[in-house]
Amino acid sequence: MAANIIDGKAFAATVREKVAGHVARLKEEHGITPGLAVVLVGEDPASQVYVRSKGKQTVEVGMNSYEHKLDAATSEADLLAVVDQLNNDPNVHGILVQLPLPGHLNEDLIINSIAPEKDVDGFHISNVGLLGTGQKSMVPCTPLGCLMMLRDYHGSLSGMDAVVIGRSNIVGKPMAQLLLGDSCTVTIAHSRTKDLPEVVRRADIVVAAVGRPEMVPGDWIKEGATVIDVGINRIERDGKNKLVGDVDFASCAERAGAITPVPGGVGPMTIACLLANTVTACCRANGLAEPEGLTA
Ligand SMILES: Nc1nc(=O)c2c([nH]1)NC[C@@H]1CN(c3ccc(C(=O)N[C@@H](CCC(=O)O)C(=O)O)cc3)C=[N+]21
């Protein structure tokens, strides 16, 4: 059986269209333009690409984009001062500090200095706690994008067996919370999991988020399962640079019922959800109704 391909790129375009509609309404009816600030410390080339892409898409949906590019040697105090300034700027509704930060900066400290209601990454401890207790929060963009695609494909996820491979704070853990919130039976697997292949074979939904190129082979996938590939790994093959996921696409697609490609799957949804979160944050900041279909 050949799997259905879940087209994250096309889905992301529909999410951006919805976002653009809400932005237009906020401007017309309330005179408010949502604003997203992205802070980049240092010159990691991959990070620069993402930041540029975020800025471009932010403007395309009609929002204001503020970019703060800081020197790699920026001190913690100086970075905290930038975040503080953005926390207090009424034109900024969302703040994203691009990770990873250079080693001399304490990531937890910086992330937790962002005002939780402007934390469009959903990484602040307050948002983590709110999500874990089923309260209204900012939801991390990558897991939110995965959830949107799963809901769209399946309708209800209730009672499904979901296995999340990877236990990171930015994807694995919040993904598991969201799946639990939709009444899946959730397993979080990781590098120490005993008999990972057998654990994955039980799953109706597999979310791979480990950062290891093509580590999940097709024979781990239950016939008809849905495979969400979060990995974005740059590898060299046949003398060419290639982008591959955490699953072996060709063999997994033979057994899966549906699968997300890399590129063109989860990645574009991540950025679309960042824009969605910014609109959500802007509506909340102004006491307006939540945009429908853009939150968890
Ligand atoms: N605070 C913070 N929040 C983030 O959300 C965050 C971050 N830091 N640091 C870096 C990672 C990475 N990330 C990506 C988003 C979109 C694509 C994406 O759209 N990828 C395209 C391919 C792009 C290409 O060709 O490189 C795709 O999968 O189709 C990739 C990677 C967000 N990140």
The ligand as an ORCA input file, in Angstrom:
! r2SCAN-3c Opt
* xyz 1 1
  N      13.037     29.630     19.383
  C      13.021     28.846     18.294
  N      11.851     28.470     17.746
  C      11.830     27.683     16.621
  O      10.739     27.321     16.126
  C      13.078     27.280     16.047
  C      14.252     27.714     16.670
  N      14.202     28.475     17.783
  N      15.469     27.362     16.169
  C      15.577     26.625     14.932
  C      14.400     25.718     14.724
  C      14.258     25.201     13.330
  N      12.974     25.665     12.864
  C      12.482     25.419     11.589
  C      11.306     25.953     11.116
  C      10.892     25.724      9.816
  C      11.623     24.941      8.953
  C      11.177     24.723      7.560
  O      10.241     25.343      7.093
  N      11.832     23.811      6.795
  C      11.547     23.507      5.399
  C      12.830     23.329      4.614
  C      13.706     24.517      4.670
  C      15.086     24.204      4.123
  O      15.197     23.845      2.936
  O      16.052     24.312      4.921
  C      10.761     22.223      5.270
  O      10.853     21.370      6.173
  O      10.113     22.037      4.244
  C      12.782     24.386      9.410
  C      13.191     24.602     10.716
  C      12.383     26.424     13.832
  N      13.161     26.480     14.918
*
